[in-house]
């Protein structure tokens, strides 16, 4: 190891210590056996990993690739099934764009992903980071791949104290200088692995880091302080009302949310607006019971507190909004997380109603 960070040292470490992940081809398989990464699996994993942890994504990835082994299979899937399988991963716009992208690749590219960052970035739901990651990992393009792990590693290696997000250009420039022409895909994954397993946010294991001699923050004792971040403003809290209606034949009243916005295109319970003072908007004439417990859920930009009101109705009842979903078609597991929380609280109360 030398006193200057270089790709060779990191790749040597990666060859011995690469994480085993369901979407990853090992460095030995790539470089010894000549097994190329599957662009479909690389793309799918990168979309799932946006703002989601590796631990959370593994089971979803394995289920998706079992149900839809190729991009063509996914493109032909029913929207509702894909959205249902996505439930729990959050950020549902990603799932909508996932389907759009799969259908563009299947229809316009004959099922083969384009192999350059520029072309990839033209596909639905693929931004600059994801395009660079796919180009590097799937096609071994020498692209600069910068996620949160990479930012942390670069901030420490170069002892950069400018707070994020203002530091992003400097960190990207530092990452670009280290990105090699040879094995850029392995290198991109190696830096991510280094950040995930050694150069961790808290208590970094500097003593076993392949770049420890080159790390300026380690030498100056500032590693645990970096990267610095501009304090976030506190999240506001919004209130809402969810209406859970059970018909006497076992059907639930549900409505599909607009394609744009939070939980876009997902089935959920009819409800009020989400605001500081929501306006009641019962979806059907009924005798309502307000539950003592409320649902609490946190989105990216706000906290949500939902009151739950429930009602039993007969088969003649006509809703003002939404539609009754027959009992055999209702699967709580396909609801988005916040709506499933509502169901979990309401279900028991409905069963105990006279």
Secondary structure, 3 states (H helix, E strand, C coil): CCCCCCHHHHHHHHHHHCCCCCCCCCHHHHHCCCCCCCHHHHHHHHHHHCCCCHHHHHHHHHHHHHHCCCHHHHHCCCHHHHHHHHCCCCCCHHHHHHHHHHHHHHHHCCCCCCCCHHHHCCCCCCCHHHHHHHHHHHHCCCCCCCCHHHHHHHHHHCCCCCCECCCHHHHHHHHHHHCCCCCHHHHHHHHHHHHHHCCCCCCCCHHHCCCHHHCHHHHHCCHHHCCCECCCCCCEEEEEEEEEEEECCCCEEEEECCCCCCCCCCEECCECCCECCCCCCCCCCCCCEECCCCEEEECCCEEEEEEEEEEEECCCCCCCCCEEECHHHCCHHHCCHHHHHHHHHHHHHHHCCC
